[in-house]
Amino acid sequence: MTDETVQRSNPIRYRFDDRDMDFIFQWSAGAAKTGGLDAGELYHIASRISDGDTASWTEEFERYGDAQGDLADGWEVDGRRRSAGEVMMKAYYCYRQAWQFAGRGDGFIRLINKYEAAFERAVTLLDLPLDYLEVPFEGTSLPGLRLDAGPDAPTLIVIGGGDSGREDMYHLIGLNAWRRGYTTVMADLPGQGSTPLRGLHLMAETERPVGAVVDHLIDAYGQDPATLAIIGFSGGGYMVSRAVMSERRIAAAAATTPISDFGSLLPVEVVRRMAEEGAMKDNFQMYLWRSGLAGPVDFARLLATFTADPAQVTCPFLSIVGLGESPALVEQVRSWHHALPSPRKKLLELDAATGADAHCQINNPTRLAQEVCDWLDRILPVGRS
């Protein structure tokens, strides 16, 4: 196996030699238009981080987040409510990125609490039409966000991956899809966001929590399944692909990327290396926390149970992959697409010229929303202009 087996960023280096650190930096750069850090702020923080040093990454992002929170306090007192909300969203983004490489140290849970509180305060100050959801699920609940585009709008459920949570999905596609006329529901399935604090961990049978989200939308909001779509990102691409094998109340699905065989992409030897090398070794602690497992071998064995069968998917399906991804993942996406029986399917491959060739199009979320929403406009009975 080579480093390309788990490649997530495109080959272009944005700032850091450590590829996992540079991937998260690319992700941060892509969020500027949805309320994340602007280029000057992001590069200022980066200038104070030692390449590959996760402790300095965490320290500098948290420090800048605290400064943005202080700025929001002063501006709110001065009556600058909208501007206070904007810088509070930047504070959220800093705390969230600080957490990425916190490595389950002393600040791990504290940073979760800080980023969730900062996001909620930002939403309040910005007066966004956003509801906090609690979806009943097997004796507990799944947290979610619902950004309402009005009574006649179609709904897009958004599911993140192994690194992410509902707030990340707001920035990656939720806000952009809402701007294009879609009510967006960003739900954390077991193991995502802060759900491990509720005793929920990554699971293979993702049709169970996805079904619970659909139940809740129908019961609480009168959701019409004919105008309900879903998209998954990274590991969420597997979760969605698996769920729509049996969940027939979803009118259309998309994934970037649709993963049908996690075990072949991340066998034991690759997972072991992830747990030992570079910034990923601290990132990997997050994966263990999300899975409720103690070490890389057990984690690899769990991933080997994550399989999906395209032959059982009947709804329209959009398969997306950035060509900066590993060749193994690109090939798995192509194979998934070709095996789908649905006549209304599309394979979208994004190259370097699109600026969206990284994993999950984190380097160009605008292009991502354009492609997804324009495709859905042609699929769902209620289109957006």
C-alpha positions as CSV (number, residue, x, y, z in Angstrom):
1,M,0.0,0.0,0.0
2,T,1.1,3.6,-0.7
3,D,0.2,6.9,0.8
4,E,-2.2,7.4,-2.2
5,T,-4.4,4.6,-0.8
6,V,-5.8,7.1,1.8
7,Q,-5.3,10.3,-0.2
8,R,-7.9,12.9,0.5
9,S,-6.5,16.2,-0.7
10,N,-5.7,17.0,-4.3
11,P,-2.0,16.9,-5.3
12,I,-1.7,20.7,-5.0
13,R,-0.1,21.8,-1.7
14,Y,-2.0,24.7,-0.2
15,R,0.1,25.4,2.9
16,F,1.4,22.4,4.8
17,D,3.7,19.5,3.8
18,D,1.8,17.2,6.2
19,R,-1.0,16.0,3.8
20,D,-3.7,15.5,6.5
21,M,-3.0,18.9,7.9
22,D,-3.0,20.5,4.5
23,F,-6.4,18.7,3.7
24,I,-8.0,20.3,6.7
25,F,-6.5,23.6,5.7
26,Q,-8.0,23.2,2.2
27,W,-11.3,22.4,3.9
28,S,-11.0,25.7,5.9
29,A,-10.2,27.7,2.8
30,G,-13.3,26.4,1.1
31,A,-15.6,27.6,3.9
32,A,-14.9,31.3,3.5
33,K,-18.1,32.0,1.4
34,T,-20.3,30.2,4.0
35,G,-19.1,32.2,7.0
36,G,-15.8,30.5,7.8
37,L,-12.4,32.2,8.0
38,D,-11.4,34.6,5.3
39,A,-8.0,34.1,3.5
40,G,-6.2,36.7,5.6
41,E,-7.4,35.2,8.8
42,L,-6.7,31.7,7.8
43,Y,-3.2,32.4,6.6
44,H,-2.4,34.4,9.7
45,I,-3.3,31.4,11.8
46,A,-1.3,29.1,9.6
47,S,1.8,31.3,9.8
48,R,1.9,30.5,13.5
49,I,1.6,26.7,13.2
50,S,4.6,24.4,12.9
51,D,4.1,22.1,9.9
52,G,2.9,18.7,11.2
53,D,2.7,19.9,14.9
54,T,-0.8,19.2,15.9
55,A,-0.4,20.9,19.3
56,S,0.4,24.2,17.7
57,W,-2.5,23.8,15.3
58,T,-4.9,23.3,18.1
59,E,-3.5,26.1,20.2
60,E,-3.5,28.7,17.4
61,F,-7.0,27.9,16.1
62,E,-8.4,28.0,19.6
63,R,-6.6,31.3,20.4
64,Y,-8.0,32.9,17.3
65,G,-11.5,31.6,18.1
66,D,-11.3,33.2,21.6
67,A,-10.4,36.5,20.0
68,Q,-13.3,36.3,17.6
69,G,-15.6,35.5,20.5
70,D,-14.4,38.6,22.4
71,L,-14.9,40.7,19.3
72,A,-18.5,39.4,19.0
73,D,-19.2,40.3,22.6
74,G,-18.1,43.9,22.0
75,W,-20.0,44.3,18.8
76,E,-23.2,42.9,20.2
77,V,-23.0,45.4,23.0
78,D,-22.5,48.1,20.4
79,G,-25.7,47.0,18.6
80,R,-23.8,45.4,15.7
81,R,-25.8,42.2,15.9
82,R,-25.3,40.9,12.4
83,S,-21.6,41.5,12.4
84,A,-21.3,39.9,15.9
85,G,-23.0,36.8,14.4
86,E,-20.6,36.7,11.5
87,V,-17.5,36.8,13.7
88,M,-19.1,34.3,16.1
89,M,-19.5,31.9,13.2
90,K,-15.7,32.4,12.6
91,A,-15.2,31.6,16.3
92,Y,-17.1,28.4,15.8
93,Y,-15.0,27.5,12.8
94,C,-11.8,28.0,14.7
95,Y,-12.9,25.8,17.7
96,R,-14.0,23.1,15.3
97,Q,-10.7,23.1,13.4
98,A,-8.8,23.2,16.7
99,W,-10.6,20.0,17.7
100,Q,-9.7,18.1,14.5
101,F,-6.2,17.3,15.8
102,A,-6.8,17.6,19.6
103,G,-6.1,13.9,19.9
104,R,-8.4,13.2,22.8
105,G,-6.2,15.2,25.2
106,D,-7.4,17.5,27.9
107,G,-9.2,19.9,25.6
108,F,-11.0,17.3,23.5
109,I,-14.4,17.5,25.1
110,R,-14.0,21.1,26.1
111,L,-13.5,22.0,22.4
112,I,-16.7,20.1,21.4
113,N,-18.6,22.2,24.0
114,K,-17.0,25.4,22.7
115,Y,-17.7,24.8,19.0
116,E,-21.3,23.7,19.6
117,A,-22.0,26.7,21.8
118,A,-20.3,29.2,19.4
119,F,-22.3,27.8,16.4
120,E,-25.6,28.1,18.3
121,R,-24.9,31.7,19.4
122,A,-23.9,32.6,15.8
123,V,-27.2,31.2,14.4
124,T,-29.1,33.2,17.0
125,L,-27.3,36.4,16.3
126,L,-27.7,35.9,12.5
127,D,-31.5,35.2,12.9
128,L,-31.3,32.1,10.6
129,P,-34.5,30.1,10.2
130,L,-32.8,27.1,11.8
131,D,-34.3,24.5,14.1
132,Y,-32.4,22.2,16.4
133,L,-33.7,18.6,16.0
134,E,-33.7,15.6,18.3
135,V,-34.6,12.6,16.2
136,P,-35.9,9.7,18.4
137,F,-33.6,6.7,17.9
138,E,-33.5,3.4,19.8
139,G,-33.9,4.8,23.3
140,T,-32.0,8.0,22.7
141,S,-31.9,10.6,19.9
142,L,-29.9,11.8,17.0
143,P,-29.1,15.6,16.9
144,G,-29.8,17.6,13.8
145,L,-30.2,21.0,12.2
146,R,-33.1,22.0,9.9
147,L,-32.7,25.1,7.8
148,D,-36.1,26.0,6.5
149,A,-36.6,27.3,3.0
150,G,-40.4,27.5,3.2
151,P,-43.5,25.2,2.9
152,D,-43.2,24.4,-0.8
153,A,-39.4,23.7,-0.8
154,P,-38.0,20.2,-1.3
155,T,-35.9,18.8,1.5
156,L,-32.3,17.6,1.3
157,I,-31.0,15.4,4.2
158,V,-27.2,15.9,4.6
159,I,-25.1,13.2,6.2
160,G,-21.4,13.8,6.9
161,G,-18.5,11.3,7.3
162,G,-16.1,10.1,9.9
163,D,-14.5,13.4,10.6
164,S,-17.6,15.6,10.6
165,G,-20.8,16.6,12.3
166,R,-24.0,18.6,11.5
167,E,-22.3,22.0,11.8
168,D,-19.6,21.0,9.2
169,M,-22.4,20.0,6.8
170,Y,-24.0,23.4,7.2
171,H,-20.8,24.9,5.7
172,L,-20.1,22.2,3.2
173,I,-23.5,22.2,1.5
174,G,-26.3,23.0,3.9
175,L,-26.2,26.8,3.6
176,N,-25.6,26.8,-0.1
177,A,-28.4,24.4,-0.8
178,W,-30.8,26.5,1.3
179,R,-29.8,29.6,-0.7
180,R,-30.8,27.6,-3.8
181,G,-34.3,26.8,-2.4
182,Y,-33.8,23.6,-0.5
183,T,-34.8,23.0,3.1
184,T,-31.7,21.3,4.4
185,V,-31.6,18.8,7.3
186,M,-28.1,18.1,8.6
187,A,-28.4,15.0,10.8
188,D,-25.7,13.3,12.9
189,L,-25.9,9.5,12.7
190,P,-24.3,7.3,15.4
191,G,-20.6,8.1,15.7
192,Q,-20.9,11.5,14.1
193,G,-20.6,14.9,15.7
194,S,-20.9,14.6,19.4
195,T,-23.1,11.5,19.4
196,P,-20.5,9.3,21.1
197,L,-21.2,11.4,24.2
198,R,-24.7,9.8,24.0
199,G,-23.3,6.3,23.7
200,L,-23.8,6.1,20.0
201,H,-21.0,4.8,17.8
202,L,-20.3,4.1,14.1
203,M,-22.4,1.2,12.8
204,A,-22.8,-0.7,9.5
205,E,-26.6,-0.8,9.4
206,T,-27.1,2.9,8.6
207,E,-30.6,2.3,7.2
208,R,-31.7,2.3,10.8
209,P,-30.8,5.8,11.8
210,V,-31.5,7.2,8.3
211,G,-35.0,5.6,8.6
212,A,-35.4,7.3,11.9
213,V,-34.6,10.7,10.4
214,V,-37.2,10.1,7.6
215,D,-39.8,9.1,10.2
216,H,-39.2,12.3,12.1
217,L,-39.4,14.5,9.1
218,I,-42.7,12.9,8.1
219,D,-44.2,13.0,11.7
220,A,-43.0,16.4,12.8
221,Y,-43.0,18.4,9.5
222,G,-45.4,16.5,7.2
223,Q,-42.6,15.8,4.8
224,D,-43.7,14.4,1.4
225,P,-41.3,11.6,0.4
226,A,-41.7,12.7,-3.3
227,T,-39.7,15.8,-2.5
228,L,-37.2,14.3,-0.2
229,A,-33.6,13.7,-1.2
230,I,-30.4,12.7,0.6
231,I,-26.7,13.2,0.2
232,G,-23.7,11.7,2.0
233,F,-20.1,12.8,2.2
234,S,-17.0,10.5,2.6
235,G,-18.0,7.9,5.1
236,G,-21.5,9.4,4.8
237,G,-21.3,8.3,1.2
238,Y,-21.3,4.8,2.4
239,M,-24.0,5.5,5.0
240,V,-26.4,6.9,2.3
241,S,-25.5,4.2,-0.2
242,R,-26.3,1.5,2.3
243,A,-29.5,3.2,3.5
244,V,-31.1,3.6,0.1
245,M,-30.7,-0.1,-0.6
246,S,-33.9,-0.5,1.5
247,E,-35.2,2.9,2.4
248,R,-37.8,3.6,-0.3
249,R,-39.2,6.9,1.0
250,I,-36.3,8.9,-0.4
251,A,-36.9,10.2,-4.0
252,A,-33.3,10.8,-4.9
253,A,-29.8,10.2,-3.5
254,A,-26.3,11.5,-4.0
255,A,-22.9,10.6,-2.6
256,T,-19.5,12.1,-2.7
257,T,-18.2,9.5,-2.6
258,P,-20.4,6.4,-2.7
259,I,-18.2,3.8,-0.9
260,S,-19.5,0.3,-1.2
261,D,-16.5,-1.7,0.3
262,F,-14.7,0.2,3.1
263,G,-12.6,-2.8,4.0
264,S,-10.8,-2.9,0.6
265,L,-10.0,0.8,0.8
266,L,-8.7,0.7,4.4
267,P,-7.3,-2.7,5.2
268,V,-5.6,-3.4,8.5
269,E,-2.1,-2.4,7.3
270,V,-3.3,1.0,6.1
271,V,-5.3,1.6,9.2
272,R,-2.3,0.8,11.4
273,R,-0.3,3.4,9.5
274,M,-3.0,6.0,9.9
275,A,-2.7,5.5,13.7
276,E,1.0,6.1,13.7
277,E,2.0,8.7,11.1
278,G,2.0,12.5,11.0
279,A,-1.0,14.6,12.0
280,M,-3.3,11.7,11.2
281,K,-2.2,9.9,14.3
282,D,-4.1,12.5,16.4
283,N,-6.9,12.7,13.9
284,F,-7.2,8.9,14.2
285,Q,-7.9,9.2,17.9
286,M,-11.1,10.8,16.9
287,Y,-12.0,7.8,14.7
288,L,-11.5,5.5,17.7
289,W,-13.7,7.7,19.8
290,R,-16.4,7.7,17.2
291,S,-16.3,3.9,16.9
292,G,-16.0,3.1,20.6
293,L,-13.0,0.9,19.9
294,A,-9.6,0.7,21.5
295,G,-7.2,0.2,18.6
296,P,-6.6,0.2,14.8
297,V,-7.1,-3.5,14.3
298,D,-10.6,-3.5,15.8
299,F,-11.4,-0.3,13.8
300,A,-10.3,-2.0,10.5
301,R,-12.4,-5.0,11.4
302,L,-15.4,-2.7,11.9
303,L,-14.8,-1.0,8.5
304,A,-14.7,-4.4,6.8
305,T,-18.4,-4.8,7.7
306,F,-19.3,-1.6,5.9
307,T,-20.5,-2.8,2.5
308,A,-23.3,-1.7,0.2
309,D,-24.8,-3.4,-2.9
310,P,-25.7,-1.1,-5.8
311,A,-28.0,-3.7,-7.3
312,Q,-30.5,-3.0,-4.5
313,V,-30.7,0.8,-5.1
314,T,-33.6,1.8,-7.3
315,C,-33.9,5.6,-6.7
316,P,-32.2,8.2,-9.0
317,F,-28.5,8.4,-7.9
318,L,-25.8,11.0,-8.4
319,S,-22.3,9.6,-7.8
320,I,-19.6,12.2,-7.4
321,V,-15.8,11.9,-7.1
322,G,-12.9,14.3,-7.2
323,L,-10.1,13.1,-9.5
324,G,-7.6,14.2,-6.8
325,E,-8.7,11.2,-4.8
326,S,-6.9,7.9,-4.6
327,P,-7.1,5.8,-7.8
328,A,-8.7,3.0,-5.7
329,L,-11.5,5.2,-4.5
330,V,-12.1,6.6,-8.0
331,E,-12.4,3.1,-9.4
332,Q,-14.8,2.1,-6.6
333,V,-17.1,5.0,-7.4
334,R,-17.1,4.2,-11.1
335,S,-17.9,0.5,-10.4
336,W,-20.7,1.6,-8.1
337,H,-22.2,3.9,-10.8
338,H,-22.1,1.3,-13.5
339,A,-23.7,-1.4,-11.4
340,L,-26.7,0.8,-10.4
341,P,-29.9,-0.4,-12.0
342,S,-31.6,3.0,-11.9
343,P,-32.1,4.6,-15.3
344,R,-31.8,8.0,-13.8
345,K,-28.3,8.0,-12.6
346,K,-25.3,10.2,-13.2
347,L,-21.5,9.9,-12.6
348,L,-19.8,13.3,-12.0
349,E,-16.0,13.3,-12.0
350,L,-14.4,16.7,-11.1
351,D,-10.8,17.4,-12.2
352,A,-8.2,19.9,-11.1
353,A,-9.6,22.6,-13.5
354,T,-12.9,22.7,-11.6
355,G,-11.1,23.5,-8.3
356,A,-13.3,20.8,-6.8
357,D,-11.1,17.7,-7.2
358,A,-10.4,17.1,-3.5
359,H,-12.2,14.7,-1.3
360,C,-15.9,15.7,-1.0
361,Q,-15.1,18.9,-3.0
362,I,-14.0,20.7,0.2
363,N,-11.9,23.0,-1.9
364,N,-14.9,24.3,-3.9
365,P,-18.3,23.8,-2.1
366,T,-19.9,26.3,-4.4
367,R,-19.4,24.0,-7.4
368,L,-20.6,21.1,-5.3
369,A,-23.9,22.8,-4.5
370,Q,-24.4,23.9,-8.1
371,E,-24.0,20.3,-9.4
372,V,-26.1,18.7,-6.7
373,C,-28.9,21.1,-6.6
374,D,-29.1,21.5,-10.4
375,W,-29.4,17.7,-10.7
376,L,-32.0,17.5,-8.0
377,D,-34.0,20.3,-9.7
378,R,-34.4,17.9,-12.7
379,I,-35.3,14.9,-10.6
380,L,-37.7,16.2,-7.9
381,P,-41.2,17.3,-8.9
382,V,-40.7,20.7,-7.2
383,G,-37.7,22.3,-9.0
384,R,-35.7,25.3,-7.9
385,S,-34.8,28.2,-10.2
